[in-house]
Amino acid sequence: MKEQLESLIGMMVERGILLEEAVTEFEKKFIKRVLERQDGNQSRAAKVLGIHRNTLSRKVGEYKLDHAGHKRG
């Protein structure tokens, strides 16, 4: 996994992706995946993520994710 991460970071740097954009995309996809694995249960997902449920709820709204972790139209 370390090699895959190094490769991904290298590609992102070559493409000029800014740190803020990279961190935001990572966080959005990480949250989405955890929500999907928890069947949209934000309390359980927040526990898995190690963040407060209110923080997760705010991020779900910020990233326009529905309760199952899918992007809203």
Secondary structure, 3 states (H helix, E strand, C coil): CHHHHHHHHHHHHHCCCCHHHHHHHHHHHHHHHHHHHCCCCHHHHHHHHCCCHHHHHHHHHHCCECCCCCECC
